């Protein structure tokens, strides 16, 4: 047997090891929960990014279509302006009156 002081020290060391083991267990569990949350955030971010990319592709196609329509509208407006100009010039003998 060990002297009573040594026995008391070993008992305190054992108690401290039990407490440290419990703290380590809590830390591990909390770390796993945090890791699970981070993985969830990463998965949601990836899904959101895919949705944004789809939206941007669709938006890009919409913009391209609108640019085409706008160019056609501008072209029609220019042709109309030229036609009106020719009409008005013909009514005034080429603009000499």
Buried (B, 14 or more C-beta within 10 A) or exposed (E): EEEEEEEEEEEEEEEEEEEEEEEEEEEEEEEEEEEEEEEEEEEEEEEEEEEEEEEEEEEEEEEEEEEEEEEEEEEEEEEEEEEEEEEEEEEEEEEEE
